[in-house]
Amino acid sequence: MRLGFSTMNGPSDVRPDVLGRALEERGYDSLWMGEHSHIPASRTTPYPSGGELPQNYIEMMDPFVSLTMAAMATKELKIGTGVCLALEHDILDLAKTVATLDVLSGGRVLFGVGVGWNEEELANHRPIPWKARYRGLEECVTALRSLWTEHDSEFHGQFYDFDAAWSYPKPLQQPTPPVMLGVGGKLGTQHAVRWADEWMPMDVSLGNVAKNVGKFREAAAAAGRGEIPITMMAFGNPTLDTLKMYRDLGVQRTIIGAARDGWQDPATAMPMIDEYAPFVEQLL
């Protein structure tokens, strides 16, 4: 099992180029960044963890710009969106952005996508009903795959509609960068089985991770998908035993950094990276 690291990607965080080099030097396989294009100043959607929304969410920088910086400072480190809120992007622009990053990085992009948690944020972007966001994301990814693989790309759906178009460059990874669905729950799992290349859940399962992974594998087998790779987003500061448990469940990668102890303080990033670096080889 490989280890990756996730950052909030704020202006006060460790610079992406410095962070990328540090991770690669210590044997980590990937760097991950999420996104929020903005946070509506007035909203009814509660912060999922409860309480006031941390300032870090408001200050998040653009993941694609930051990941480009990290890619240019490294040679082998994979760069991932964890996750890209794809419904909040123009489809043609997003296809070109991801493909360009994949070309410039030498084929190192891992394209994590999700539906987000902020209803007002999505409403500011697209007229997709909140209840239809999973269906909208499936359609979005289908359209992106067309733009990445076909010379005359054309798509006509409920939420996305464009006539034949030439969209270049194509991603260096063929046919496309891995599309990793960062969702949990029954509905999210169903979508991951139906159309994602990989599943990327967050372990907030209160000890039910083995059961959830088992159910996912059963659903994938029943759908004829076989072994769908799993990347686990660890929550907090997992112990070595927890990481070994993920590995023994067949998880291919675990991402640490999310909600780490003191996560709102950028100064806690490098100590965590150093603390977990000895585990990299132990988990292979």
PyRosetta script that sets phi, psi and omega in degrees:
from pyrosetta import init, pose_from_sequence

init()
pose = pose_from_sequence("MRLGFSTMNGPSDVRPDVLGRALEERGYDSLWMGEHSHIPASRTTPYPSGGELPQNYIEMMDPFVSLTMAAMATKELKIGTGVCLALEHDILDLAKTVATLDVLSGGRVLFGVGVGWNEEELANHRPIPWKARYRGLEECVTALRSLWTEHDSEFHGQFYDFDAAWSYPKPLQQPTPPVMLGVGGKLGTQHAVRWADEWMPMDVSLGNVAKNVGKFREAAAAAGRGEIPITMMAFGNPTLDTLKMYRDLGVQRTIIGAARDGWQDPATAMPMIDEYAPFVEQLL")
pose.set_psi(1, 139.0)
pose.set_omega(1, -179.2)
pose.set_phi(2, -99.1)
pose.set_psi(2, 160.1)
pose.set_omega(2, 179.0)
pose.set_phi(3, -115.8)
pose.set_psi(3, 135.3)
pose.set_omega(3, 172.9)
pose.set_phi(4, -121.9)
pose.set_psi(4, 172.0)
pose.set_omega(4, -178.6)
pose.set_phi(5, -133.8)
pose.set_psi(5, 139.3)
pose.set_omega(5, -178.8)
pose.set_phi(6, -113.9)
pose.set_psi(6, 139.3)
pose.set_omega(6, 178.2)
pose.set_phi(7, -128.2)
pose.set_psi(7, 152.4)
pose.set_omega(7, 176.1)
pose.set_phi(8, -72.8)
pose.set_psi(8, -17.2)
pose.set_omega(8, 174.2)
pose.set_phi(9, 60.9)
pose.set_psi(9, 50.3)
pose.set_omega(9, 175.3)
pose.set_phi(10, -99.5)
pose.set_psi(10, 166.4)
pose.set_omega(10, -178.6)
pose.set_phi(11, -63.2)
pose.set_psi(11, -19.9)
pose.set_omega(11, 179.0)
pose.set_phi(12, -95.0)
pose.set_psi(12, -7.6)
pose.set_omega(12, 179.5)
pose.set_phi(13, -72.9)
pose.set_psi(13, 168.2)
pose.set_omega(13, 175.4)
pose.set_phi(14, -57.7)
pose.set_psi(14, 132.5)
pose.set_omega(14, -178.0)
pose.set_phi(15, -55.6)
pose.set_psi(15, 143.7)
pose.set_omega(15, -176.9)
pose.set_phi(16, -57.4)
pose.set_psi(16, -37.3)
pose.set_omega(16, -179.7)
pose.set_phi(17, -68.9)
pose.set_psi(17, -41.7)
pose.set_omega(17, 178.2)
pose.set_phi(18, -65.9)
pose.set_psi(18, -43.8)
pose.set_omega(18, -179.3)
pose.set_phi(19, -64.8)
pose.set_psi(19, -43.8)
pose.set_omega(19, -179.7)
pose.set_phi(20, -60.9)
pose.set_psi(20, -45.9)
pose.set_omega(20, 179.3)
pose.set_phi(21, -63.0)
pose.set_psi(21, -40.9)
pose.set_omega(21, -180.0)
pose.set_phi(22, -62.0)
pose.set_psi(22, -42.3)
pose.set_omega(22, 179.9)
pose.set_phi(23, -66.5)
pose.set_psi(23, -44.3)
pose.set_omega(23, -178.6)
pose.set_phi(24, -64.9)
pose.set_psi(24, -40.4)
pose.set_omega(24, 179.7)
pose.set_phi(25, -63.1)
pose.set_psi(25, -29.7)
pose.set_omega(25, -177.3)
pose.set_phi(26, -95.0)
pose.set_psi(26, 3.3)
pose.set_omega(26, 174.2)
pose.set_phi(27, 91.9)
pose.set_psi(27, 1.6)
pose.set_omega(27, 175.0)
pose.set_phi(28, -63.2)
pose.set_psi(28, 151.8)
pose.set_omega(28, -175.6)
pose.set_phi(29, -98.8)
pose.set_psi(29, -14.1)
pose.set_omega(29, -172.5)
pose.set_phi(30, -159.6)
pose.set_psi(30, 155.5)
pose.set_omega(30, 174.5)
pose.set_phi(31, -122.6)
pose.set_psi(31, 135.3)
pose.set_omega(31, -173.6)
pose.set_phi(32, -125.8)
pose.set_psi(32, 140.6)
pose.set_omega(32, 177.4)
pose.set_phi(33, -138.8)
pose.set_psi(33, 135.0)
pose.set_omega(33, 174.9)
pose.set_phi(34, -93.0)
pose.set_psi(34, -167.7)
pose.set_omega(34, 179.6)
pose.set_phi(35, -156.7)
pose.set_psi(35, 152.0)
pose.set_omega(35, 163.3)
pose.set_phi(36, -142.2)
pose.set_psi(36, 117.4)
pose.set_omega(36, -179.9)
pose.set_phi(37, -62.1)
pose.set_psi(37, -31.9)
pose.set_omega(37, 179.6)
pose.set_phi(38, -168.9)
pose.set_psi(38, 169.2)
pose.set_omega(38, 171.6)
pose.set_phi(39, -122.6)
pose.set_psi(39, 117.0)
pose.set_omega(39, 178.1)
pose.set_phi(40, -55.5)
pose.set_psi(40, 131.5)
pose.set_omega(40, -177.5)
pose.set_phi(41, -66.2)
pose.set_psi(41, -27.4)
pose.set_omega(41, 177.7)
pose.set_phi(42, -122.8)
pose.set_psi(42, 119.3)
pose.set_omega(42, -177.8)
pose.set_phi(43, -151.2)
pose.set_psi(43, 155.9)
pose.set_omega(43, 175.6)
pose.set_phi(44, -105.0)
pose.set_psi(44, -15.1)
pose.set_omega(44, 179.8)
pose.set_phi(45, -67.9)
pose.set_psi(45, 122.3)
pose.set_omega(45, -179.3)
pose.set_phi(46, -76.2)
pose.set_psi(46, 153.0)
pose.set_omega(46, 172.3)
pose.set_phi(47, -64.9)
pose.set_psi(47, 126.4)
pose.set_omega(47, -172.7)
pose.set_phi(48, -55.0)
pose.set_psi(48, -33.2)
pose.set_omega(48, -178.6)
pose.set_phi(49, -85.9)
pose.set_psi(49, -1.9)
pose.set_omega(49, 179.2)
pose.set_phi(50, 88.6)
pose.set_psi(50, 157.5)
pose.set_omega(50, 178.5)
pose.set_phi(51, 79.8)
pose.set_psi(51, -164.6)
pose.set_omega(51, -179.8)
pose.set_phi(52, -75.8)
pose.set_psi(52, 147.2)
pose.set_omega(52, 177.7)
pose.set_phi(53, -67.7)
pose.set_psi(53, 124.3)
pose.set_omega(53, 179.2)
pose.set_phi(54, -62.6)
pose.set_psi(54, 147.7)
pose.set_omega(54, -179.4)
pose.set_phi(55, -58.9)
pose.set_psi(55, -28.2)
pose.set_omega(55, -178.9)
pose.set_phi(56, -55.6)
pose.set_psi(56, -35.4)
pose.set_omega(56, -179.1)
pose.set_phi(57, -67.8)
pose.set_psi(57, -35.5)
pose.set_omega(57, -178.6)
pose.set_phi(58, -71.3)
pose.set_psi(58, -29.6)
pose.set_omega(58, -172.4)
pose.set_phi(59, -96.2)
pose.set_psi(59, 3.8)
pose.set_omega(59, -177.1)
pose.set_phi(60, -58.2)
pose.set_psi(60, 134.6)
pose.set_omega(60, 178.3)
pose.set_phi(61, -88.6)
pose.set_psi(61, 176.0)
pose.set_omega(61, -179.7)
pose.set_phi(62, -70.7)
pose.set_psi(62, 125.9)
pose.set_omega(62, -175.7)
pose.set_phi(63, -68.8)
pose.set_psi(63, -34.4)
pose.set_omega(63, -175.4)
pose.set_phi(64, -71.4)
pose.set_psi(64, -37.7)
pose.set_omega(64, 175.7)
pose.set_phi(65, -65.6)
pose.set_psi(65, -46.3)
pose.set_omega(65, -178.4)
pose.set_phi(66, -66.5)
pose.set_psi(66, -39.7)
pose.set_omega(66, 179.0)
pose.set_phi(67, -67.7)
pose.set_psi(67, -32.1)
pose.set_omega(67, 175.0)
pose.set_phi(68, -62.1)
pose.set_psi(68, -43.5)
pose.set_omega(68, 178.7)
pose.set_phi(69, -61.2)
pose.set_psi(69, -42.7)
pose.set_omega(69, 178.7)
pose.set_phi(70, -65.6)
pose.set_psi(70, -39.9)
pose.set_omega(70, -179.0)
pose.set_phi(71, -65.1)
pose.set_psi(71, -38.2)
pose.set_omega(71, -178.4)
pose.set_phi(72, -71.6)
pose.set_psi(72, -17.8)
pose.set_omega(72, -179.5)
pose.set_phi(73, -96.0)
pose.set_psi(73, -1.3)
pose.set_omega(73, -176.0)
pose.set_phi(74, -131.8)
pose.set_psi(74, 171.5)
pose.set_omega(74, -179.1)
pose.set_phi(75, -116.0)
pose.set_psi(75, -36.0)
pose.set_omega(75, -174.4)
pose.set_phi(76, -124.4)
pose.set_psi(76, -16.6)
pose.set_omega(76, -176.7)
pose.set_phi(77, -58.6)
pose.set_psi(77, 127.7)
pose.set_omega(77, 176.2)
pose.set_phi(78, -78.3)
pose.set_psi(78, 149.0)
pose.set_omega(78, -176.9)
pose.set_phi(79, -122.4)
pose.set_psi(79, 124.6)
pose.set_omega(79, -172.2)
pose.set_phi(80, -128.5)
pose.set_psi(80, 149.0)
pose.set_omega(80, 171.0)
pose.set_phi(81, -93.0)
pose.set_psi(81, 124.5)
pose.set_omega(81, -173.8)
pose.set_phi(82, -136.3)
pose.set_psi(82, 68.8)
pose.set_omega(82, 4.9)
pose.set_phi(83, -126.1)
pose.set_psi(83, 163.7)
pose.set_omega(83, 170.0)
pose.set_phi(84, -81.9)
pose.set_psi(84, 128.9)
pose.set_omega(84, 175.7)
pose.set_phi(85, -87.0)
pose.set_psi(85, 79.2)
pose.set_omega(85, -168.2)
pose.set_phi(86, -59.6)
pose.set_psi(86, -29.8)
pose.set_omega(86, -179.1)
pose.set_phi(87, -67.3)
pose.set_psi(87, -15.2)
pose.set_omega(87, -177.9)
pose.set_phi(88, -95.7)
pose.set_psi(88, 13.6)
pose.set_omega(88, 179.5)
pose.set_phi(89, -118.6)
pose.set_psi(89, 151.9)
pose.set_omega(89, 165.8)
pose.set_phi(90, -66.9)
pose.set_psi(90, 131.1)
pose.set_omega(90, -171.3)
pose.set_phi(91, -63.1)
pose.set_psi(91, -41.1)
pose.set_omega(91, -178.5)
pose.set_phi(92, -70.6)
pose.set_psi(92, -39.4)
pose.set_omega(92, 177.8)
pose.set_phi(93, -66.2)
pose.set_psi(93, -42.2)
pose.set_omega(93, -179.1)
pose.set_phi(94, -65.0)
pose.set_psi(94, -40.6)
pose.set_omega(94, 178.8)
pose.set_phi(95, -59.0)
pose.set_psi(95, -43.9)
pose.set_omega(95, -179.2)
pose.set_phi(96, -70.1)
pose.set_psi(96, -39.3)
pose.set_omega(96, -179.1)
pose.set_phi(97, -62.2)
pose.set_psi(97, -49.6)
pose.set_omega(97, -178.6)
pose.set_phi(98, -65.2)
pose.set_psi(98, -42.9)
pose.set_omega(98, -179.5)
pose.set_phi(99, -64.4)
pose.set_psi(99, -41.7)
pose.set_omega(99, 178.8)
pose.set_phi(100, -62.6)
pose.set_psi(100, -44.4)
pose.set_omega(100, 178.5)
pose.set_phi(101, -62.1)
pose.set_psi(101, -38.3)
pose.set_omega(101, 179.6)
pose.set_phi(102, -66.3)
pose.set_psi(102, -40.2)
pose.set_omega(102, 178.8)
pose.set_phi(103, -66.0)
pose.set_psi(103, -48.9)
pose.set_omega(103, -175.6)
pose.set_phi(104, -68.5)
pose.set_psi(104, -28.4)
pose.set_omega(104, -179.6)
pose.set_phi(105, -87.3)
pose.set_psi(105, -4.0)
pose.set_omega(105, -177.9)
pose.set_phi(106, 78.5)
pose.set_psi(106, 30.3)
pose.set_omega(106, 176.1)
pose.set_phi(107, 80.2)
pose.set_psi(107, 44.1)
pose.set_omega(107, -176.3)
pose.set_phi(108, -114.2)
pose.set_psi(108, 11.6)
pose.set_omega(108, -175.5)
pose.set_phi(109, -81.8)
pose.set_psi(109, 134.0)
pose.set_omega(109, 168.4)
pose.set_phi(110, -115.3)
pose.set_psi(110, 114.6)
pose.set_omega(110, -170.1)
pose.set_phi(111, -96.9)
pose.set_psi(111, 88.2)
pose.set_omega(111, 175.4)
pose.set_phi(112, -82.3)
pose.set_psi(112, 133.6)
pose.set_omega(112, -179.7)
pose.set_phi(113, -128.9)
pose.set_psi(113, 156.1)
pose.set_omega(113, 177.7)
pose.set_phi(114, -158.2)
pose.set_psi(114, 176.1)
pose.set_omega(114, -176.8)
pose.set_phi(115, -100.3)
pose.set_psi(115, -10.9)
pose.set_omega(115, 179.4)
pose.set_phi(116, 78.8)
pose.set_psi(116, 180.0)
pose.set_omega(116, -177.1)
pose.set_phi(117, -126.1)
pose.set_psi(117, -7.7)
pose.set_omega(117, -172.2)
pose.set_phi(118, -103.2)
pose.set_psi(118, 101.7)
pose.set_omega(118, -175.4)
pose.set_phi(119, -60.7)
pose.set_psi(119, -41.5)
pose.set_omega(119, -178.5)
pose.set_phi(120, -67.2)
pose.set_psi(120, -32.6)
pose.set_omega(120, 178.6)
pose.set_phi(121, -62.3)
pose.set_psi(121, -46.9)
pose.set_omega(121, 178.0)
pose.set_phi(122, -64.4)
pose.set_psi(122, -40.8)
pose.set_omega(122, -177.9)
pose.set_phi(123, -62.0)
pose.set_psi(123, -29.5)
pose.set_omega(123, 177.7)
pose.set_phi(124, -69.8)
pose.set_psi(124, -19.2)
pose.set_omega(124, -176.0)
pose.set_phi(125, -99.5)
pose.set_psi(125, -52.4)
pose.set_omega(125, -168.9)
pose.set_phi(126, -138.7)
pose.set_psi(126, 148.0)
pose.set_omega(126, 177.2)
pose.set_phi(127, -81.6)
pose.set_psi(127, 48.3)
pose.set_omega(127, 175.7)
pose.set_phi(128, -98.6)
pose.set_psi(128, 119.4)
pose.set_omega(128, 179.0)
pose.set_phi(129, -56.7)
pose.set_psi(129, 141.4)
pose.set_omega(129, -179.1)
pose.set_phi(130, -55.0)
pose.set_psi(130, -38.7)
pose.set_omega(130, -179.0)
pose.set_phi(131, -68.6)
pose.set_psi(131, -16.2)
pose.set_omega(131, -178.8)
pose.set_phi(132, -103.8)
pose.set_psi(132, 12.9)
pose.set_omega(132, -171.9)
pose.set_phi(133, -64.8)
pose.set_psi(133, -35.7)
pose.set_omega(133, 178.7)
pose.set_phi(134, -68.0)
pose.set_psi(134, -42.5)
pose.set_omega(134, 177.3)
pose.set_phi(135, -64.8)
pose.set_psi(135, -37.7)
pose.set_omega(135, 177.8)
pose.set_phi(136, -64.9)
pose.set_psi(136, -40.2)
pose.set_omega(136, 179.4)
pose.set_phi(137, -66.5)
pose.set_psi(137, -39.5)
pose.set_omega(137, 177.1)
pose.set_phi(138, -59.6)
pose.set_psi(138, -43.1)
pose.set_omega(138, 179.3)
pose.set_phi(139, -66.8)
pose.set_psi(139, -38.9)
pose.set_omega(139, 178.5)
pose.set_phi(140, -59.9)
pose.set_psi(140, -47.8)
pose.set_omega(140, -178.8)
pose.set_phi(141, -66.1)
pose.set_psi(141, -37.2)
pose.set_omega(141, 177.0)
pose.set_phi(142, -61.5)
pose.set_psi(142, -42.4)
pose.set_omega(142, 178.5)
pose.set_phi(143, -66.8)
pose.set_psi(143, -40.7)
pose.set_omega(143, 177.9)
pose.set_phi(144, -60.9)
pose.set_psi(144, -42.6)
pose.set_omega(144, -180.0)
pose.set_phi(145, -62.4)
pose.set_psi(145, -35.7)
pose.set_omega(145, 175.6)
pose.set_phi(146, -63.8)
pose.set_psi(146, -45.5)
pose.set_omega(146, -179.5)
pose.set_phi(147, -65.1)
pose.set_psi(147, -30.3)
pose.set_omega(147, -178.1)
pose.set_phi(148, -83.8)
pose.set_psi(148, -20.1)
pose.set_omega(148, -170.9)
pose.set_phi(149, -118.0)
pose.set_psi(149, -20.9)
pose.set_omega(149, -173.7)
pose.set_phi(150, -109.8)
pose.set_psi(150, 140.2)
pose.set_omega(150, 176.7)
pose.set_phi(151, -67.0)
pose.set_psi(151, -50.5)
pose.set_omega(151, 174.9)
pose.set_phi(152, -100.2)
pose.set_psi(152, 86.6)
pose.set_omega(152, -176.8)
pose.set_phi(153, -81.0)
pose.set_psi(153, 132.2)
pose.set_omega(153, -178.6)
pose.set_phi(154, -145.2)
pose.set_psi(154, 139.9)
pose.set_omega(154, -179.1)
pose.set_phi(155, -150.0)
pose.set_psi(155, 135.7)
pose.set_omega(155, 178.5)
pose.set_phi(156, -137.3)
pose.set_psi(156, 102.5)
pose.set_omega(156, -179.2)
pose.set_phi(157, -130.7)
pose.set_psi(157, -167.5)
pose.set_omega(157, -179.0)
pose.set_phi(158, -74.5)
pose.set_psi(158, -37.6)
pose.set_omega(158, -175.2)
pose.set_phi(159, -110.7)
pose.set_psi(159, -20.3)
pose.set_omega(159, -179.5)
pose.set_phi(160, -128.4)
pose.set_psi(160, 135.8)
pose.set_omega(160, -174.5)
pose.set_phi(161, -152.6)
pose.set_psi(161, 112.7)
pose.set_omega(161, 174.5)
pose.set_phi(162, -148.5)
pose.set_psi(162, 145.1)
pose.set_omega(162, 177.7)
pose.set_phi(163, -77.4)
pose.set_psi(163, 176.4)
pose.set_omega(163, -176.7)
pose.set_phi(164, -51.3)
pose.set_psi(164, 129.9)
pose.set_omega(164, -177.2)
pose.set_phi(165, -143.2)
pose.set_psi(165, 153.2)
pose.set_omega(165, 174.0)
pose.set_phi(166, -99.8)
pose.set_psi(166, 114.9)
pose.set_omega(166, -178.4)
pose.set_phi(167, -119.4)
pose.set_psi(167, 110.4)
pose.set_omega(167, -179.3)
pose.set_phi(168, -135.0)
pose.set_psi(168, 157.3)
pose.set_omega(168, 3.2)
pose.set_phi(169, -75.2)
pose.set_psi(169, 162.5)
pose.set_omega(169, 169.7)
pose.set_phi(170, -85.4)
pose.set_psi(170, 151.2)
pose.set_omega(170, 178.6)
pose.set_phi(171, -58.2)
pose.set_psi(171, 149.6)
pose.set_omega(171, 176.3)
pose.set_phi(172, -68.9)
pose.set_psi(172, -37.7)
pose.set_omega(172, 176.1)
pose.set_phi(173, -72.9)
pose.set_psi(173, 129.4)
pose.set_omega(173, -178.4)
pose.set_phi(174, -113.5)
pose.set_psi(174, 137.9)
pose.set_omega(174, 3.1)
pose.set_phi(175, -78.1)
pose.set_psi(175, -26.8)
pose.set_omega(175, 178.6)
pose.set_phi(176, -151.2)
pose.set_psi(176, 163.7)
pose.set_omega(176, 168.9)
pose.set_phi(177, -59.4)
pose.set_psi(177, 149.4)
pose.set_omega(177, 178.4)
pose.set_phi(178, -57.8)
pose.set_psi(178, 128.1)
pose.set_omega(178, 176.4)
pose.set_phi(179, -95.9)
pose.set_psi(179, 114.9)
pose.set_omega(179, -173.4)
pose.set_phi(180, -112.5)
pose.set_psi(180, 121.1)
pose.set_omega(180, -175.7)
pose.set_phi(181, -91.5)
pose.set_psi(181, 114.3)
pose.set_omega(181, -178.6)
pose.set_phi(182, -92.6)
pose.set_psi(182, 80.1)
pose.set_omega(182, -178.0)
pose.set_phi(183, -143.3)
pose.set_psi(183, 163.6)
pose.set_omega(183, 172.0)
pose.set_phi(184, -133.2)
pose.set_psi(184, -168.7)
pose.set_omega(184, 179.2)
pose.set_phi(185, 76.6)
pose.set_psi(185, 168.5)
pose.set_omega(185, -174.3)
pose.set_phi(186, -64.4)
pose.set_psi(186, -48.4)
pose.set_omega(186, -178.2)
pose.set_phi(187, -64.7)
pose.set_psi(187, -44.3)
pose.set_omega(187, 179.3)
pose.set_phi(188, -61.7)
pose.set_psi(188, -40.8)
pose.set_omega(188, 179.0)
pose.set_phi(189, -63.3)
pose.set_psi(189, -40.0)
pose.set_omega(189, 178.0)
pose.set_phi(190, -60.4)
pose.set_psi(190, -41.5)
pose.set_omega(190, 178.5)
pose.set_phi(191, -68.3)
pose.set_psi(191, -40.7)
pose.set_omega(191, 178.6)
pose.set_phi(192, -58.8)
pose.set_psi(192, -42.2)
pose.set_omega(192, 179.1)
pose.set_phi(193, -66.9)
pose.set_psi(193, -37.1)
pose.set_omega(193, -173.8)
pose.set_phi(194, -74.7)
pose.set_psi(194, -40.2)
pose.set_omega(194, -170.5)
pose.set_phi(195, -141.1)
pose.set_psi(195, -6.0)
pose.set_omega(195, -178.7)
pose.set_phi(196, -84.4)
pose.set_psi(196, 151.1)
pose.set_omega(196, 173.7)
pose.set_phi(197, -76.8)
pose.set_psi(197, -33.6)
pose.set_omega(197, 179.5)
pose.set_phi(198, -143.9)
pose.set_psi(198, 159.8)
pose.set_omega(198, 177.8)
pose.set_phi(199, -109.4)
pose.set_psi(199, 134.1)
pose.set_omega(199, -176.7)
pose.set_phi(200, -132.0)
pose.set_psi(200, 76.2)
pose.set_omega(200, 179.6)
pose.set_phi(201, -82.5)
pose.set_psi(201, 162.0)
pose.set_omega(201, 171.2)
pose.set_phi(202, -102.2)
pose.set_psi(202, 133.5)
pose.set_omega(202, -178.5)
pose.set_phi(203, -83.4)
pose.set_psi(203, 88.3)
pose.set_omega(203, 170.3)
pose.set_phi(204, -121.3)
pose.set_psi(204, 37.0)
pose.set_omega(204, -168.2)
pose.set_phi(205, -87.5)
pose.set_psi(205, -1.6)
pose.set_omega(205, 179.9)
pose.set_phi(206, 53.6)
pose.set_psi(206, 45.4)
pose.set_omega(206, 175.5)
pose.set_phi(207, 92.9)
pose.set_psi(207, 1.6)
pose.set_omega(207, -177.4)
pose.set_phi(208, -99.6)
pose.set_psi(208, 14.6)
pose.set_omega(208, -173.8)
pose.set_phi(209, -61.5)
pose.set_psi(209, -41.4)
pose.set_omega(209, -179.6)
pose.set_phi(210, -62.9)
pose.set_psi(210, -41.8)
pose.set_omega(210, 178.2)
pose.set_phi(211, -63.7)
pose.set_psi(211, -42.9)
pose.set_omega(211, -178.5)
pose.set_phi(212, -67.2)
pose.set_psi(212, -41.3)
pose.set_omega(212, 177.2)
pose.set_phi(213, -63.8)
pose.set_psi(213, -40.7)
pose.set_omega(213, 178.5)
pose.set_phi(214, -61.6)
pose.set_psi(214, -44.1)
pose.set_omega(214, 178.2)
pose.set_phi(215, -62.7)
pose.set_psi(215, -40.0)
pose.set_omega(215, 179.0)
pose.set_phi(216, -63.2)
pose.set_psi(216, -43.6)
pose.set_omega(216, -179.7)
pose.set_phi(217, -64.5)
pose.set_psi(217, -38.2)
pose.set_omega(217, 177.8)
pose.set_phi(218, -64.2)
pose.set_psi(218, -42.4)
pose.set_omega(218, 179.9)
pose.set_phi(219, -65.9)
pose.set_psi(219, -39.1)
pose.set_omega(219, 178.9)
pose.set_phi(220, -65.2)
pose.set_psi(220, -42.0)
pose.set_omega(220, 179.0)
pose.set_phi(221, -64.7)
pose.set_psi(221, -41.4)
pose.set_omega(221, -179.6)
pose.set_phi(222, -64.8)
pose.set_psi(222, -28.9)
pose.set_omega(222, 179.9)
pose.set_phi(223, -87.9)
pose.set_psi(223, 0.5)
pose.set_omega(223, 179.4)
pose.set_phi(224, 77.0)
pose.set_psi(224, 20.6)
pose.set_omega(224, -177.5)
pose.set_phi(225, -89.7)
pose.set_psi(225, -15.5)
pose.set_omega(225, -178.1)
pose.set_phi(226, 71.6)
pose.set_psi(226, -144.7)
pose.set_omega(226, -176.7)
pose.set_phi(227, -88.4)
pose.set_psi(227, 100.9)
pose.set_omega(227, 175.2)
pose.set_phi(228, -84.2)
pose.set_psi(228, 125.1)
pose.set_omega(228, -179.0)
pose.set_phi(229, -59.2)
pose.set_psi(229, 147.3)
pose.set_omega(229, -179.3)
pose.set_phi(230, -123.9)
pose.set_psi(230, 128.1)
pose.set_omega(230, 169.0)
pose.set_phi(231, -111.8)
pose.set_psi(231, 124.4)
pose.set_omega(231, -177.0)
pose.set_phi(232, -98.4)
pose.set_psi(232, 127.6)
pose.set_omega(232, 173.1)
pose.set_phi(233, -91.0)
pose.set_psi(233, 104.5)
pose.set_omega(233, -178.7)
pose.set_phi(234, -73.9)
pose.set_psi(234, 148.4)
pose.set_omega(234, -177.8)
pose.set_phi(235, -112.5)
pose.set_psi(235, 122.2)
pose.set_omega(235, 179.9)
pose.set_phi(236, 86.2)
pose.set_psi(236, -142.7)
pose.set_omega(236, -177.8)
pose.set_phi(237, -116.5)
pose.set_psi(237, 86.3)
pose.set_omega(237, -177.2)
pose.set_phi(238, -65.9)
pose.set_psi(238, 144.4)
pose.set_omega(238, 176.4)
pose.set_phi(239, -77.4)
pose.set_psi(239, 166.7)
pose.set_omega(239, 176.2)
pose.set_phi(240, -61.3)
pose.set_psi(240, -37.3)
pose.set_omega(240, 178.5)
pose.set_phi(241, -62.9)
pose.set_psi(241, -38.9)
pose.set_omega(241, 177.9)
pose.set_phi(242, -65.2)
pose.set_psi(242, -42.9)
pose.set_omega(242, 178.6)
pose.set_phi(243, -63.1)
pose.set_psi(243, -39.8)
pose.set_omega(243, 177.3)
pose.set_phi(244, -66.0)
pose.set_psi(244, -34.0)
pose.set_omega(244, 177.4)
pose.set_phi(245, -63.7)
pose.set_psi(245, -43.2)
pose.set_omega(245, 175.6)
pose.set_phi(246, -57.9)
pose.set_psi(246, -47.7)
pose.set_omega(246, -178.8)
pose.set_phi(247, -58.8)
pose.set_psi(247, -45.1)
pose.set_omega(247, -177.3)
pose.set_phi(248, -69.2)
pose.set_psi(248, -20.0)
pose.set_omega(248, 174.3)
pose.set_phi(249, -80.5)
pose.set_psi(249, -4.5)
pose.set_omega(249, 179.8)
pose.set_phi(250, 91.1)
pose.set_psi(250, 14.2)
pose.set_omega(250, 176.3)
pose.set_phi(251, -69.4)
pose.set_psi(251, 130.1)
pose.set_omega(251, -175.6)
pose.set_phi(252, -80.7)
pose.set_psi(252, -27.9)
pose.set_omega(252, -176.6)
pose.set_phi(253, -150.8)
pose.set_psi(253, 143.0)
pose.set_omega(253, 170.9)
pose.set_phi(254, -122.3)
pose.set_psi(254, 134.1)
pose.set_omega(254, 178.8)
pose.set_phi(255, -104.8)
pose.set_psi(255, 124.9)
pose.set_omega(255, 176.8)
pose.set_phi(256, -106.4)
pose.set_psi(256, 168.9)
pose.set_omega(256, 177.6)
pose.set_phi(257, 116.1)
pose.set_psi(257, -30.5)
pose.set_omega(257, -178.8)
pose.set_phi(258, -70.1)
pose.set_psi(258, 126.9)
pose.set_omega(258, 178.3)
pose.set_phi(259, 55.3)
pose.set_psi(259, 31.0)
pose.set_omega(259, 176.1)
pose.set_phi(260, -61.9)
pose.set_psi(260, 164.1)
pose.set_omega(260, 176.7)
pose.set_phi(261, -56.4)
pose.set_psi(261, 124.2)
pose.set_omega(261, -178.9)
pose.set_phi(262, 70.1)
pose.set_psi(262, 29.3)
pose.set_omega(262, -171.0)
pose.set_phi(263, -60.1)
pose.set_psi(263, -23.6)
pose.set_omega(263, -179.7)
pose.set_phi(264, -76.3)
pose.set_psi(264, -9.9)
pose.set_omega(264, 178.5)
pose.set_phi(265, -100.8)
pose.set_psi(265, 113.3)
pose.set_omega(265, -179.3)
pose.set_phi(266, -57.0)
pose.set_psi(266, -24.1)
pose.set_omega(266, -178.1)
pose.set_phi(267, -67.8)
pose.set_psi(267, -11.7)
pose.set_omega(267, -179.2)
pose.set_phi(268, -86.6)
pose.set_psi(268, -7.4)
pose.set_omega(268, -175.3)
pose.set_phi(269, -67.9)
pose.set_psi(269, -56.2)
pose.set_omega(269, -176.2)
pose.set_phi(270, -62.9)
pose.set_psi(270, -40.6)
pose.set_omega(270, 175.8)
pose.set_phi(271, -58.7)
pose.set_psi(271, -38.0)
pose.set_omega(271, 178.8)
pose.set_phi(272, -68.0)
pose.set_psi(272, -41.6)
pose.set_omega(272, 178.3)
pose.set_phi(273, -59.4)
pose.set_psi(273, -43.9)
pose.set_omega(273, 179.0)
pose.set_phi(274, -67.4)
pose.set_psi(274, -38.6)
pose.set_omega(274, -178.8)
pose.set_phi(275, -62.8)
pose.set_psi(275, -40.4)
pose.set_omega(275, -175.7)
pose.set_phi(276, -91.0)
pose.set_psi(276, -9.1)
pose.set_omega(276, -178.5)
pose.set_phi(277, -56.1)
pose.set_psi(277, -39.1)
pose.set_omega(277, 179.0)
pose.set_phi(278, -64.2)
pose.set_psi(278, -18.1)
pose.set_omega(278, -178.1)
pose.set_phi(279, -80.1)
pose.set_psi(279, -17.0)
pose.set_omega(279, -172.2)
pose.set_phi(280, -55.4)
pose.set_psi(280, -52.4)
pose.set_omega(280, -178.2)
pose.set_phi(281, -73.9)
pose.set_psi(281, -30.9)
pose.set_omega(281, -179.4)
pose.set_phi(282, -65.2)
pose.set_psi(282, -24.2)
pose.set_omega(282, -175.3)
pose.set_phi(283, -95.8)
pose.set_psi(283, -6.0)
pose.set_omega(283, -179.8)
pose.set_phi(284, -68.4)
pose.dump_pdb("model.pdb")
